[in-house]
């Protein structure tokens, strides 16, 4: 079962309340997405730590229900 873009955005915003999230469906199949997540709370964190925060916000769906997510993170 695929995960839709709205659900991905909702989970990220729920886990990182100050995040600005942009989701793109890369293949039109509902399984391959790209996400840009910008958040003031990422300040001072490494890129790896930023990505870990996003993956934690996805509550274990990455690699399961959510097949592929190309992720870009940063501060606004």
mmCIF file of the N, C-alpha and C atoms, coordinates in Angstrom:
data_MODEL
# 
_entry.id   MODEL 
# 
loop_
_atom_site.group_PDB 
_atom_site.id 
_atom_site.type_symbol 
_atom_site.label_atom_id 
_atom_site.label_alt_id 
_atom_site.label_comp_id 
_atom_site.label_asym_id 
_atom_site.label_entity_id 
_atom_site.label_seq_id 
_atom_site.pdbx_PDB_ins_code 
_atom_site.Cartn_x 
_atom_site.Cartn_y 
_atom_site.Cartn_z 
_atom_site.occupancy 
_atom_site.B_iso_or_equiv 
_atom_site.pdbx_formal_charge 
_atom_site.auth_seq_id 
_atom_site.auth_comp_id 
_atom_site.auth_asym_id 
_atom_site.auth_atom_id 
_atom_site.pdbx_PDB_model_num 
ATOM 1   N N  . UNK A 1 1  ? 0.848  -1.179 0.000   1.00 0.00 ? 1  UNK A N  1 
ATOM 2   C CA . UNK A 1 1  ? 0.000  0.000  0.000   1.00 0.00 ? 1  UNK A CA 1 
ATOM 3   C C  . UNK A 1 1  ? 0.893  1.241  0.000   1.00 0.00 ? 1  UNK A C  1 
ATOM 4   N N  . UNK A 1 2  ? 0.661  2.126  -0.936  1.00 0.00 ? 2  UNK A N  1 
ATOM 5   C CA . UNK A 1 2  ? 1.471  3.334  -1.071  1.00 0.00 ? 2  UNK A CA 1 
ATOM 6   C C  . UNK A 1 2  ? 1.028  4.407  -0.073  1.00 0.00 ? 2  UNK A C  1 
ATOM 7   N N  . UNK A 1 3  ? 1.873  5.387  0.104   1.00 0.00 ? 3  UNK A N  1 
ATOM 8   C CA . UNK A 1 3  ? 1.591  6.508  0.995   1.00 0.00 ? 3  UNK A CA 1 
ATOM 9   C C  . UNK A 1 3  ? 1.419  7.738  0.114   1.00 0.00 ? 3  UNK A C  1 
ATOM 10  N N  . UNK A 1 4  ? 0.374  8.512  0.342   1.00 0.00 ? 4  UNK A N  1 
ATOM 11  C CA . UNK A 1 4  ? 0.192  9.687  -0.517  1.00 0.00 ? 4  UNK A CA 1 
ATOM 12  C C  . UNK A 1 4  ? 0.965  10.898 0.004   1.00 0.00 ? 4  UNK A C  1 
ATOM 13  N N  . UNK A 1 5  ? 1.164  11.868 -0.872  1.00 0.00 ? 5  UNK A N  1 
ATOM 14  C CA . UNK A 1 5  ? 1.979  13.041 -0.552  1.00 0.00 ? 5  UNK A CA 1 
ATOM 15  C C  . UNK A 1 5  ? 1.409  13.818 0.634   1.00 0.00 ? 5  UNK A C  1 
ATOM 16  N N  . UNK A 1 6  ? 0.096  13.905 0.710   1.00 0.00 ? 6  UNK A N  1 
ATOM 17  C CA . UNK A 1 6  ? -0.532 14.631 1.811   1.00 0.00 ? 6  UNK A CA 1 
ATOM 18  C C  . UNK A 1 6  ? -0.239 13.995 3.159   1.00 0.00 ? 6  UNK A C  1 
ATOM 19  N N  . UNK A 1 7  ? -0.207 12.682 3.200   1.00 0.00 ? 7  UNK A N  1 
ATOM 20  C CA . UNK A 1 7  ? 0.092  11.980 4.445   1.00 0.00 ? 7  UNK A CA 1 
ATOM 21  C C  . UNK A 1 7  ? 1.554  12.179 4.843   1.00 0.00 ? 7  UNK A C  1 
ATOM 22  N N  . UNK A 1 8  ? 2.448  12.154 3.867   1.00 0.00 ? 8  UNK A N  1 
ATOM 23  C CA . UNK A 1 8  ? 3.868  12.394 4.153   1.00 0.00 ? 8  UNK A CA 1 
ATOM 24  C C  . UNK A 1 8  ? 4.036  13.797 4.739   1.00 0.00 ? 8  UNK A C  1 
ATOM 25  N N  . UNK A 1 9  ? 3.427  14.783 4.104   1.00 0.00 ? 9  UNK A N  1 
ATOM 26  C CA . UNK A 1 9  ? 3.525  16.165 4.580   1.00 0.00 ? 9  UNK A CA 1 
ATOM 27  C C  . UNK A 1 9  ? 2.931  16.296 5.989   1.00 0.00 ? 9  UNK A C  1 
ATOM 28  N N  . UNK A 1 10 ? 1.790  15.665 6.217   1.00 0.00 ? 10 UNK A N  1 
ATOM 29  C CA . UNK A 1 10 ? 1.140  15.755 7.529   1.00 0.00 ? 10 UNK A CA 1 
ATOM 30  C C  . UNK A 1 10 ? 2.043  15.177 8.625   1.00 0.00 ? 10 UNK A C  1 
ATOM 31  N N  . UNK A 1 11 ? 2.641  14.022 8.377   1.00 0.00 ? 11 UNK A N  1 
ATOM 32  C CA . UNK A 1 11 ? 3.506  13.404 9.380   1.00 0.00 ? 11 UNK A CA 1 
ATOM 33  C C  . UNK A 1 11 ? 4.733  14.260 9.675   1.00 0.00 ? 11 UNK A C  1 
ATOM 34  N N  . UNK A 1 12 ? 5.337  14.818 8.614   1.00 0.00 ? 12 UNK A N  1 
ATOM 35  C CA . UNK A 1 12 ? 6.527  15.650 8.824   1.00 0.00 ? 12 UNK A CA 1 
ATOM 36  C C  . UNK A 1 12 ? 6.159  16.893 9.624   1.00 0.00 ? 12 UNK A C  1 
ATOM 37  N N  . UNK A 1 13 ? 5.059  17.551 9.268   1.00 0.00 ? 13 UNK A N  1 
ATOM 38  C CA . UNK A 1 13 ? 4.651  18.761 9.996   1.00 0.00 ? 13 UNK A CA 1 
ATOM 39  C C  . UNK A 1 13 ? 4.231  18.446 11.426  1.00 0.00 ? 13 UNK A C  1 
ATOM 40  N N  . UNK A 1 14 ? 3.674  17.275 11.637  1.00 0.00 ? 14 UNK A N  1 
ATOM 41  C CA . UNK A 1 14 ? 3.306  16.866 12.989  1.00 0.00 ? 14 UNK A CA 1 
ATOM 42  C C  . UNK A 1 14 ? 4.564  16.659 13.837  1.00 0.00 ? 14 UNK A C  1 
ATOM 43  N N  . UNK A 1 15 ? 5.603  16.068 13.253  1.00 0.00 ? 15 UNK A N  1 
ATOM 44  C CA . UNK A 1 15 ? 6.842  15.795 13.979  1.00 0.00 ? 15 UNK A CA 1 
ATOM 45  C C  . UNK A 1 15 ? 7.769  16.983 14.077  1.00 0.00 ? 15 UNK A C  1 
ATOM 46  N N  . UNK A 1 16 ? 7.679  17.893 13.097  1.00 0.00 ? 16 UNK A N  1 
ATOM 47  C CA . UNK A 1 16 ? 8.531  19.089 13.067  1.00 0.00 ? 16 UNK A CA 1 
ATOM 48  C C  . UNK A 1 16 ? 7.599  20.269 12.813  1.00 0.00 ? 16 UNK A C  1 
ATOM 49  N N  . UNK A 1 17 ? 6.983  20.796 13.855  1.00 0.00 ? 17 UNK A N  1 
ATOM 50  C CA . UNK A 1 17 ? 5.916  21.790 13.690  1.00 0.00 ? 17 UNK A CA 1 
ATOM 51  C C  . UNK A 1 17 ? 6.317  23.069 12.933  1.00 0.00 ? 17 UNK A C  1 
ATOM 52  N N  . UNK A 1 18 ? 7.592  23.455 12.967  1.00 0.00 ? 18 UNK A N  1 
ATOM 53  C CA . UNK A 1 18 ? 7.971  24.682 12.266  1.00 0.00 ? 18 UNK A CA 1 
ATOM 54  C C  . UNK A 1 18 ? 8.438  24.423 10.830  1.00 0.00 ? 18 UNK A C  1 
ATOM 55  N N  . UNK A 1 19 ? 8.224  23.214 10.327  1.00 0.00 ? 19 UNK A N  1 
ATOM 56  C CA . UNK A 1 19 ? 8.731  22.846 8.999   1.00 0.00 ? 19 UNK A CA 1 
ATOM 57  C C  . UNK A 1 19 ? 7.867  23.402 7.865   1.00 0.00 ? 19 UNK A C  1 
ATOM 58  N N  . UNK A 1 20 ? 8.559  23.816 6.819   1.00 0.00 ? 20 UNK A N  1 
ATOM 59  C CA . UNK A 1 20 ? 7.924  24.118 5.535   1.00 0.00 ? 20 UNK A CA 1 
ATOM 60  C C  . UNK A 1 20 ? 8.237  22.908 4.654   1.00 0.00 ? 20 UNK A C  1 
ATOM 61  N N  . UNK A 1 21 ? 7.208  22.252 4.174   1.00 0.00 ? 21 UNK A N  1 
ATOM 62  C CA . UNK A 1 21 ? 7.387  20.968 3.473   1.00 0.00 ? 21 UNK A CA 1 
ATOM 63  C C  . UNK A 1 21 ? 6.857  21.071 2.050   1.00 0.00 ? 21 UNK A C  1 
ATOM 64  N N  . UNK A 1 22 ? 7.682  20.644 1.108   1.00 0.00 ? 22 UNK A N  1 
ATOM 65  C CA . UNK A 1 22 ? 7.268  20.542 -0.287  1.00 0.00 ? 22 UNK A CA 1 
ATOM 66  C C  . UNK A 1 22 ? 7.493  19.092 -0.722  1.00 0.00 ? 22 UNK A C  1 
ATOM 67  N N  . UNK A 1 23 ? 6.452  18.478 -1.233  1.00 0.00 ? 23 UNK A N  1 
ATOM 68  C CA . UNK A 1 23 ? 6.541  17.078 -1.674  1.00 0.00 ? 23 UNK A CA 1 
ATOM 69  C C  . UNK A 1 23 ? 6.293  17.015 -3.170  1.00 0.00 ? 23 UNK A C  1 
ATOM 70  N N  . UNK A 1 24 ? 7.126  16.246 -3.875  1.00 0.00 ? 24 UNK A N  1 
ATOM 71  C CA . UNK A 1 24 ? 6.914  15.997 -5.307  1.00 0.00 ? 24 UNK A CA 1 
ATOM 72  C C  . UNK A 1 24 ? 6.857  14.495 -5.555  1.00 0.00 ? 24 UNK A C  1 
ATOM 73  N N  . UNK A 1 25 ? 5.904  14.076 -6.346  1.00 0.00 ? 25 UNK A N  1 
ATOM 74  C CA . UNK A 1 25 ? 5.806  12.674 -6.746  1.00 0.00 ? 25 UNK A CA 1 
ATOM 75  C C  . UNK A 1 25 ? 6.697  12.503 -7.973  1.00 0.00 ? 25 UNK A C  1 
ATOM 76  N N  . UNK A 1 26 ? 7.796  11.809 -7.837  1.00 0.00 ? 26 UNK A N  1 
ATOM 77  C CA . UNK A 1 26 ? 8.812  11.748 -8.893  1.00 0.00 ? 26 UNK A CA 1 
ATOM 78  C C  . UNK A 1 26 ? 8.424  10.884 -10.087 1.00 0.00 ? 26 UNK A C  1 
ATOM 79  N N  . UNK A 1 27 ? 7.666  9.822  -9.852  1.00 0.00 ? 27 UNK A N  1 
ATOM 80  C CA . UNK A 1 27 ? 7.366  8.880  -10.932 1.00 0.00 ? 27 UNK A CA 1 
ATOM 81  C C  . UNK A 1 27 ? 5.882  8.787  -11.249 1.00 0.00 ? 27 UNK A C  1 
ATOM 82  N N  . UNK A 1 28 ? 5.061  9.492  -10.480 1.00 0.00 ? 28 UNK A N  1 
ATOM 83  C CA . UNK A 1 28 ? 3.624  9.421  -10.700 1.00 0.00 ? 28 UNK A CA 1 
ATOM 84  C C  . UNK A 1 28 ? 3.015  8.104  -10.254 1.00 0.00 ? 28 UNK A C  1 
ATOM 85  N N  . UNK A 1 29 ? 3.777  7.333  -9.484  1.00 0.00 ? 29 UNK A N  1 
ATOM 86  C CA . UNK A 1 29 ? 3.285  6.029  -9.053  1.00 0.00 ? 29 UNK A CA 1 
ATOM 87  C C  . UNK A 1 29 ? 2.900  5.970  -7.577  1.00 0.00 ? 29 UNK A C  1 
ATOM 88  N N  . UNK A 1 30 ? 3.055  7.101  -6.877  1.00 0.00 ? 30 UNK A N  1 
ATOM 89  C CA . UNK A 1 30 ? 2.710  7.117  -5.461  1.00 0.00 ? 30 UNK A CA 1 
ATOM 90  C C  . UNK A 1 30 ? 3.701  6.381  -4.580  1.00 0.00 ? 30 UNK A C  1 
ATOM 91  N N  . UNK A 1 31 ? 4.846  6.039  -5.123  1.00 0.00 ? 31 UNK A N  1 
ATOM 92  C CA . UNK A 1 31 ? 5.853  5.315  -4.341  1.00 0.00 ? 31 UNK A CA 1 
ATOM 93  C C  . UNK A 1 31 ? 7.212  6.001  -4.295  1.00 0.00 ? 31 UNK A C  1 
ATOM 94  N N  . UNK A 1 32 ? 7.448  6.943  -5.189  1.00 0.00 ? 32 UNK A N  1 
ATOM 95  C CA . UNK A 1 32 ? 8.753  7.597  -5.265  1.00 0.00 ? 32 UNK A CA 1 
ATOM 96  C C  . UNK A 1 32 ? 8.556  9.106  -5.146  1.00 0.00 ? 32 UNK A C  1 
ATOM 97  N N  . UNK A 1 33 ? 8.986  9.660  -4.029  1.00 0.00 ? 33 UNK A N  1 
ATOM 98  C CA . UNK A 1 33 ? 8.772  11.073 -3.754  1.00 0.00 ? 33 UNK A CA 1 
ATOM 99  C C  . UNK A 1 33 ? 10.093 11.786 -3.498  1.00 0.00 ? 33 UNK A C  1 
ATOM 100 N N  . UNK A 1 34 ? 10.054 13.103 -3.664  1.00 0.00 ? 34 UNK A N  1 
ATOM 101 C CA . UNK A 1 34 ? 11.134 13.981 -3.221  1.00 0.00 ? 34 UNK A CA 1 
ATOM 102 C C  . UNK A 1 34 ? 10.513 14.966 -2.237  1.00 0.00 ? 34 UNK A C  1 
ATOM 103 N N  . UNK A 1 35 ? 11.212 15.235 -1.168  1.00 0.00 ? 35 UNK A N  1 
ATOM 104 C CA . UNK A 1 35 ? 10.719 16.178 -0.160  1.00 0.00 ? 35 UNK A CA 1 
ATOM 105 C C  . UNK A 1 35 ? 11.797 17.208 0.131   1.00 0.00 ? 35 UNK A C  1 
ATOM 106 N N  . UNK A 1 36 ? 11.377 18.454 0.189   1.00 0.00 ? 36 UNK A N  1 
ATOM 107 C CA . UNK A 1 36 ? 12.227 19.525 0.676   1.00 0.00 ? 36 UNK A CA 1 
ATOM 108 C C  . UNK A 1 36 ? 11.631 19.977 1.995   1.00 0.00 ? 36 UNK A C  1 
ATOM 109 N N  . UNK A 1 37 ? 12.428 19.918 3.049   1.00 0.00 ? 37 UNK A N  1 
ATOM 110 C CA . UNK A 1 37 ? 11.956 20.275 4.386   1.00 0.00 ? 37 UNK A CA 1 
ATOM 111 C C  . UNK A 1 37 ? 12.869 21.353 4.939   1.00 0.00 ? 37 UNK A C  1 
ATOM 112 N N  . UNK A 1 38 ? 12.304 22.539 5.145   1.00 0.00 ? 38 UNK A N  1 
ATOM 113 C CA . UNK A 1 38 ? 13.043 23.653 5.718   1.00 0.00 ? 38 UNK A CA 1 
ATOM 114 C C  . UNK A 1 38 ? 12.442 23.961 7.078   1.00 0.00 ? 38 UNK A C  1 
ATOM 115 N N  . UNK A 1 39 ? 13.305 24.134 8.074   1.00 0.00 ? 39 UNK A N  1 
ATOM 116 C CA . UNK A 1 39 ? 12.796 24.400 9.426   1.00 0.00 ? 39 UNK A CA 1 
ATOM 117 C C  . UNK A 1 39 ? 13.813 25.205 10.227  1.00 0.00 ? 39 UNK A C  1 
ATOM 118 N N  . UNK A 1 40 ? 13.368 26.246 10.907  1.00 0.00 ? 40 UNK A N  1 
ATOM 119 C CA . UNK A 1 40 ? 14.273 26.988 11.789  1.00 0.00 ? 40 UNK A CA 1 
ATOM 120 C C  . UNK A 1 40 ? 14.886 26.083 12.865  1.00 0.00 ? 40 UNK A C  1 
ATOM 121 N N  . UNK A 1 41 ? 14.151 25.067 13.281  1.00 0.00 ? 41 UNK A N  1 
ATOM 122 C CA . UNK A 1 41 ? 14.667 24.170 14.326  1.00 0.00 ? 41 UNK A CA 1 
ATOM 123 C C  . UNK A 1 41 ? 15.828 23.300 13.845  1.00 0.00 ? 41 UNK A C  1 
ATOM 124 N N  . UNK A 1 42 ? 16.134 23.307 12.561  1.00 0.00 ? 42 UNK A N  1 
ATOM 125 C CA . UNK A 1 42 ? 17.294 22.577 12.035  1.00 0.00 ? 42 UNK A CA 1 
ATOM 126 C C  . UNK A 1 42 ? 18.598 23.341 12.265  1.00 0.00 ? 42 UNK A C  1 
ATOM 127 N N  . UNK A 1 43 ? 18.521 24.590 12.659  1.00 0.00 ? 43 UNK A N  1 
ATOM 128 C CA . UNK A 1 43 ? 19.724 25.406 12.851  1.00 0.00 ? 43 UNK A CA 1 
ATOM 129 C C  . UNK A 1 43 ? 20.674 24.730 13.838  1.00 0.00 ? 43 UNK A C  1 
ATOM 130 N N  . UNK A 1 44 ? 21.933 24.648 13.467  1.00 0.00 ? 44 UNK A N  1 
ATOM 131 C CA . UNK A 1 44 ? 22.955 24.056 14.317  1.00 0.00 ? 44 UNK A CA 1 
ATOM 132 C C  . UNK A 1 44 ? 23.039 22.544 14.228  1.00 0.00 ? 44 UNK A C  1 
ATOM 133 N N  . UNK A 1 45 ? 22.140 21.930 13.478  1.00 0.00 ? 45 UNK A N  1 
ATOM 134 C CA . UNK A 1 45 ? 22.160 20.470 13.332  1.00 0.00 ? 45 UNK A CA 1 
ATOM 135 C C  . UNK A 1 45 ? 22.867 20.099 12.026  1.00 0.00 ? 45 UNK A C  1 
ATOM 136 N N  . UNK A 1 46 ? 23.538 18.961 12.043  1.00 0.00 ? 46 UNK A N  1 
ATOM 137 C CA . UNK A 1 46 ? 24.171 18.469 10.827  1.00 0.00 ? 46 UNK A CA 1 
ATOM 138 C C  . UNK A 1 46 ? 23.096 17.999 9.855   1.00 0.00 ? 46 UNK A C  1 
ATOM 139 N N  . UNK A 1 47 ? 23.489 17.815 8.605   1.00 0.00 ? 47 UNK A N  1 
ATOM 140 C CA . UNK A 1 47 ? 22.548 17.311 7.598   1.00 0.00 ? 47 UNK A CA 1 
ATOM 141 C C  . UNK A 1 47 ? 22.010 15.939 8.015   1.00 0.00 ? 47 UNK A C  1 
ATOM 142 N N  . UNK A 1 48 ? 22.879 15.109 8.565   1.00 0.00 ? 48 UNK A N  1 
ATOM 143 C CA . UNK A 1 48 ? 22.447 13.775 9.014   1.00 0.00 ? 48 UNK A CA 1 
ATOM 144 C C  . UNK A 1 48 ? 21.412 13.907 10.129  1.00 0.00 ? 48 UNK A C  1 
ATOM 145 N N  . UNK A 1 49 ? 21.645 14.801 11.071  1.00 0.00 ? 49 UNK A N  1 
ATOM 146 C CA . UNK A 1 49 ? 20.685 14.993 12.168  1.00 0.00 ? 49 UNK A CA 1 
ATOM 147 C C  . UNK A 1 49 ? 19.346 15.518 11.638  1.00 0.00 ? 49 UNK A C  1 
ATOM 148 N N  . UNK A 1 50 ? 19.407 16.410 10.649  1.00 0.00 ? 50 UNK A N  1 
ATOM 149 C CA . UNK A 1 50 ? 18.179 16.932 10.044  1.00 0.00 ? 50 UNK A CA 1 
ATOM 150 C C  . UNK A 1 50 ? 17.390 15.799 9.390   1.00 0.00 ? 50 UNK A C  1 
ATOM 151 N N  . UNK A 1 51 ? 18.083 14.951 8.659   1.00 0.00 ? 51 UNK A N  1 
ATOM 152 C CA . UNK A 1 51 ? 17.413 13.831 7.987   1.00 0.00 ? 51 UNK A CA 1 
ATOM 153 C C  . UNK A 1 51 ? 16.843 12.847 9.011   1.00 0.00 ? 51 UNK A C  1 
ATOM 154 N N  . UNK A 1 52 ? 17.573 12.630 10.104  1.00 0.00 ? 52 UNK A N  1 
ATOM 155 C CA . UNK A 1 52 ? 17.067 11.733 11.154  1.00 0.00 ? 52 UNK A CA 1 
ATOM 156 C C  . UNK A 1 52 ? 15.772 12.279 11.749  1.00 0.00 ? 52 UNK A C  1 
ATOM 157 N N  . UNK A 1 53 ? 15.690 13.601 11.926  1.00 0.00 ? 53 UNK A N  1 
ATOM 158 C CA . UNK A 1 53 ? 14.460 14.200 12.456  1.00 0.00 ? 53 UNK A CA 1 
ATOM 159 C C  . UNK A 1 53 ? 13.289 13.957 11.500  1.00 0.00 ? 53 UNK A C  1 
ATOM 160 N N  . UNK A 1 54 ? 13.545 14.089 10.215  1.00 0.00 ? 54 UNK A N  1 
ATOM 161 C CA . UNK A 1 54 ? 12.476 13.852 9.231   1.00 0.00 ? 54 UNK A CA 1 
ATOM 162 C C  . UNK A 1 54 ? 12.075 12.379 9.239   1.00 0.00 ? 54 UNK A C  1 
ATOM 163 N N  . UNK A 1 55 ? 13.064 11.483 9.232   1.00 0.00 ? 55 UNK A N  1 
ATOM 164 C CA . UNK A 1 55 ? 12.737 10.049 9.241   1.00 0.00 ? 55 UNK A CA 1 
ATOM 165 C C  . UNK A 1 55 ? 11.985 9.671  10.514  1.00 0.00 ? 55 UNK A C  1 
ATOM 166 N N  . UNK A 1 56 ? 12.373 10.250 11.647  1.00 0.00 ? 56 UNK A N  1 
ATOM 167 C CA . UNK A 1 56 ? 11.647 9.982  12.903  1.00 0.00 ? 56 UNK A CA 1 
ATOM 168 C C  . UNK A 1 56 ? 10.209 10.475 12.807  1.00 0.00 ? 56 UNK A C  1 
ATOM 169 N N  . UNK A 1 57 ? 10.007 11.612 12.154  1.00 0.00 ? 57 UNK A N  1 
ATOM 170 C CA . UNK A 1 57 ? 8.656  12.156 11.995  1.00 0.00 ? 57 UNK A CA 1 
ATOM 171 C C  . UNK A 1 57 ? 7.783  11.227 11.153  1.00 0.00 ? 57 UNK A C  1 
ATOM 172 N N  . UNK A 1 58 ? 8.413  10.455 10.279  1.00 0.00 ? 58 UNK A N  1 
ATOM 173 C CA . UNK A 1 58 ? 7.662  9.535  9.414   1.00 0.00 ? 58 UNK A CA 1 
ATOM 174 C C  . UNK A 1 58 ? 7.261  8.253  10.144  1.00 0.00 ? 58 UNK A C  1 
ATOM 175 N N  . UNK A 1 59 ? 7.622  8.146  11.393  1.00 0.00 ? 59 UNK A N  1 
ATOM 176 C CA . UNK A 1 59 ? 7.148  7.085  12.295  1.00 0.00 ? 59 UNK A CA 1 
ATOM 177 C C  . UNK A 1 59 ? 7.327  5.673  11.735  1.00 0.00 ? 59 UNK A C  1 
ATOM 178 N N  . UNK A 1 60 ? 8.504  5.394  11.200  1.00 0.00 ? 60 UNK A N  1 
ATOM 179 C CA . UNK A 1 60 ? 8.803  4.043  10.756  1.00 0.00 ? 60 UNK A CA 1 
ATOM 180 C C  . UNK A 1 60 ? 8.230  3.668  9.402   1.00 0.00 ? 60 UNK A C  1 
ATOM 181 N N  . UNK A 1 61 ? 7.579  4.592  8.717   1.00 0.00 ? 61 UNK A N  1 
ATOM 182 C CA . UNK A 1 61 ? 7.003  4.280  7.405   1.00 0.00 ? 61 UNK A CA 1 
ATOM 183 C C  . UNK A 1 61 ? 8.049  4.252  6.289   1.00 0.00 ? 61 UNK A C  1 
ATOM 184 N N  . UNK A 1 62 ? 9.215  4.894  6.517   1.00 0.00 ? 62 UNK A N  1 
ATOM 185 C CA . UNK A 1 62 ? 10.264 4.923  5.500   1.00 0.00 ? 62 UNK A CA 1 
ATOM 186 C C  . UNK A 1 62 ? 10.809 3.511  5.317   1.00 0.00 ? 62 UNK A C  1 
ATOM 187 N N  . UNK A 1 63 ? 10.862 3.070  4.065   1.00 0.00 ? 63 UNK A N  1 
ATOM 188 C CA . UNK A 1 63 ? 11.360 1.733  3.778   1.00 0.00 ? 63 UNK A CA 1 
ATOM 189 C C  . UNK A 1 63 ? 10.274 0.676  3.854   1.00 0.00 ? 63 UNK A C  1 
ATOM 190 N N  . UNK A 1 64 ? 9.105  1.050  4.312   1.00 0.00 ? 64 UNK A N  1 
ATOM 191 C CA . UNK A 1 64 ? 7.981  0.122  4.368   1.00 0.00 ? 64 UNK A CA 1 
ATOM 192 C C  . UNK A 1 64 ? 6.881  0.626  3.463   1.00 0.00 ? 64 UNK A C  1 
ATOM 193 N N  . UNK A 1 65 ? 5.923  1.297  4.051   1.00 0.00 ? 65 UNK A N  1 
ATOM 194 C CA . UNK A 1 65 ? 4.816  1.874  3.279   1.00 0.00 ? 65 UNK A CA 1 
ATOM 195 C C  . UNK A 1 65 ? 5.341  2.912  2.301   1.00 0.00 ? 65 UNK A C  1 
ATOM 196 N N  . UNK A 1 66 ? 6.309  3.691  2.745   1.00 0.00 ? 66 UNK A N  1 
ATOM 197 C CA . UNK A 1 66 ? 6.938  4.704  1.888   1.00 0.00 ? 66 UNK A CA 1 
ATOM 198 C C  . UNK A 1 66 ? 8.200  4.104  1.294   1.00 0.00 ? 66 UNK A C  1 
ATOM 199 N N  . UNK A 1 67 ? 8.167  3.832  0.001   1.00 0.00 ? 67 UNK A N  1 
ATOM 200 C CA . UNK A 1 67 ? 9.247  3.103  -0.662  1.00 0.00 ? 67 UNK A CA 1 
ATOM 201 C C  . UNK A 1 67 ? 10.508 3.952  -0.837  1.00 0.00 ? 67 UNK A C  1 
ATOM 202 N N  . UNK A 1 68 ? 10.382 5.181  -1.372  1.00 0.00 ? 68 UNK A N  1 
ATOM 203 C CA . UNK A 1 68 ? 11.563 5.980  -1.670  1.00 0.00 ? 68 UNK A CA 1 
ATOM 204 C C  . UNK A 1 68 ? 11.266 7.458  -1.452  1.00 0.00 ? 68 UNK A C  1 
ATOM 205 N N  . UNK A 1 69 ? 12.182 8.129  -0.773  1.00 0.00 ? 69 UNK A N  1 
ATOM 206 C CA . UNK A 1 69 ? 12.034 9.559  -0.519  1.00 0.00 ? 69 UNK A CA 1 
ATOM 207 C C  . UNK A 1 69 ? 13.395 10.227 -0.683  1.00 0.00 ? 69 UNK A C  1 
ATOM 208 N N  . UNK A 1 70 ? 13.546 11.025 -1.741  1.00 0.00 ? 70 UNK A N  1 
ATOM 209 C CA . UNK A 1 70 ? 14.751 11.836 -1.920  1.00 0.00 ? 70 UNK A CA 1 
ATOM 210 C C  . UNK A 1 70 ? 14.568 13.062 -1.047  1.00 0.00 ? 70 UNK A C  1 
ATOM 211 N N  . UNK A 1 71 ? 15.468 13.269 -0.129  1.00 0.00 ? 71 UNK A N  1 
ATOM 212 C CA . UNK A 1 71 ? 15.260 14.279 0.906   1.00 0.00 ? 71 UNK A CA 1 
ATOM 213 C C  . UNK A 1 71 ? 16.294 15.396 0.837   1.00 0.00 ? 71 UNK A C  1 
ATOM 214 N N  . UNK A 1 72 ? 15.804 16.631 0.869   1.00 0.00 ? 72 UNK A N  1 
ATOM 215 C CA . UNK A 1 72 ? 16.665 17.807 1.006   1.00 0.00 ? 72 UNK A CA 1 
ATOM 216 C C  . UNK A 1 72 ? 16.174 18.556 2.230   1.00 0.00 ? 72 UNK A C  1 
ATOM 217 N N  . UNK A 1 73 ? 17.089 18.933 3.103   1.00 0.00 ? 73 UNK A N  1 
ATOM 218 C CA . UNK A 1 73 ? 16.711 19.667 4.310   1.00 0.00 ? 73 UNK A CA 1 
ATOM 219 C C  . UNK A 1 73 ? 17.578 20.899 4.458   1.00 0.00 ? 73 UNK A C  1 
ATOM 220 N N  . UNK A 1 74 ? 17.113 21.832 5.256   1.00 0.00 ? 74 UNK A N  1 
ATOM 221 C CA . UNK A 1 74 ? 17.884 23.039 5.518   1.00 0.00 ? 74 UNK A CA 1 
ATOM 222 C C  . UNK A 1 74 ? 17.081 24.000 6.367   1.00 0.00 ? 74 UNK A C  1 
ATOM 223 N N  . UNK A 1 75 ? 17.658 25.168 6.579   1.00 0.00 ? 75 UNK A N  1 
ATOM 224 C CA . UNK A 1 75 ? 16.960 26.213 7.319   1.00 0.00 ? 75 UNK A CA 1 
ATOM 225 C C  . UNK A 1 75 ? 16.443 27.247 6.332   1.00 0.00 ? 75 UNK A C  1 
ATOM 226 N N  . UNK A 1 76 ? 15.299 27.860 6.646   1.00 0.00 ? 76 UNK A N  1 
ATOM 227 C CA . UNK A 1 76 ? 14.738 28.861 5.713   1.00 0.00 ? 76 UNK A CA 1 
ATOM 228 C C  . UNK A 1 76 ? 15.586 30.125 5.660   1.00 0.00 ? 76 UNK A C  1 
# 
